């Protein structure tokens, strides 16, 4: 079991007029990092829809800012599983730059049927796959 880390660079499109990352962009970076974390486990998120008719939706997200990220900086988003239920999971995502914590996101993803948006249990394959994102103690 392991966490997943990925680096990103800050571009003009990510910043506000002061050259600091615009608050909503943190959620976009977190989404990309989650997508890549799942892909790194051997399955693109789209395959859950293709094979089971299920999708992930964000049920809850909390974003805590600690230090600003600025234009042209490179930072790392580390994703790990905190909790897993039958039809949802909670992930922690930390944004660091050279070892400094810049932001923290906690997100609860729900598994729902694409057809009608009703909650659904994770298929066993996906439950086991997500479990791999749990940090080793």
N, C-alpha and C positions, 0 to 999 in steps of 0.2 A: 504494500500500500504506500502511496506517495501523494504528495501535492503536485500541482502543475504550475510552472512559472513561464511567463512569456514577456519579452521586452517590446516596448512601443516607443516611438519618437513623437514629440509634440510638433505639429505643423501649424501654420497660420490659421487654418480652418478650425483648429481646436481651441483657439484662444479668444479672449475678449479684447476690448480696445486697449487694455493695459498689458497685453502680452501674457496674461495668466490664463491657465486652462479654465474655460467656461464650465460652470458647475454641471450642466447636463451631459457634457462630454465624458465625465467620469463613468456615468451609467453606460454609455456607448462602449467605452473601453472595457468595462466589466463584462458586458455582453460578449464582446469579441473574445475575451479571455476565457469565459465559460465555454463558448463554442469550441475553441481550440483545445481546452482541457478535455472535453468529451471526445473530440476527434483524436486526441493523443492516446486515448484508451482503446482505439481501434474501431470506433463507430462514429460516423457523422450524425449529428442530431436529426438530420432529415430522414435517416433510416428508421427511426422510431415511428415517424408518420407513414413512411412507405410500407413498412412491414406490419404495423399494428393499428394504424389510424389514430395514433396518439401524438400529442405535442406537449412541450414544456410551455408554461406561462408563468410570468412573474406574479406571485400573489402578494409579496411584500418585499420592500427594499428599504434599507436604512443606510444612509451615507454620512460618514463622519470625516470632516476635513481636519488635517493636522498641519500641513505645510504646503505652500503653493507649488504647483508644477508650472514651468514656464516654457516659452517657445524654444524649440530645438533641443530640449533636454530629452534624455532617454530614461525611462523608468520601467519597473518590473511590476507586473500584476501576478500575485501568487494566489491560486485558488485551492481551497480544500473543503472537504465535506465535514460539516459539523454534526448534522443530524439527518437521519433518514427514516421516513415513515412509509406506509403502504402506498400513498399517492402523492407524497411531497418530500422535498428534501431542503435542508438549509445549508447554504454555502457561505464561507468567509472568503473575502477577496481583499488582500492588502496591496496597496500601491506604495512602492518604495523607490527612492532614488538614492543610489550610492549608500544603501543601508539606512536611510532616514525614512521613517514612516510618513507618508504624505496624505494618505486617505485610507479609509477602511469601509468596505461595503459588506453588509450582510444581506443576503437575498434568499427568499423562500420561493422555490420553484414548485409549481403544482403540475401533476400529470393529468391532462384532460383529453377527452375524445375530441378530435378535430371536428367531427360532424356536428356535435351539439354543445360542446364546451363543458360537458358534465365530467366530474372527477372520475378518474380511473386508476386502478392500481398499476404500479410499474410492472411491466413484464419481468419475470425472473432474470432474464439475460441483462436487462437494463438496471435492475436493482443491484445485481452483482457488479456490473460495470461501474456504476456510480460509487459503490463502496470502495473502489480502488482509489478514490480521491481523498479518503480519510488519511489524515497524517498519522504516522507511526508514533506511538507513545514512547 
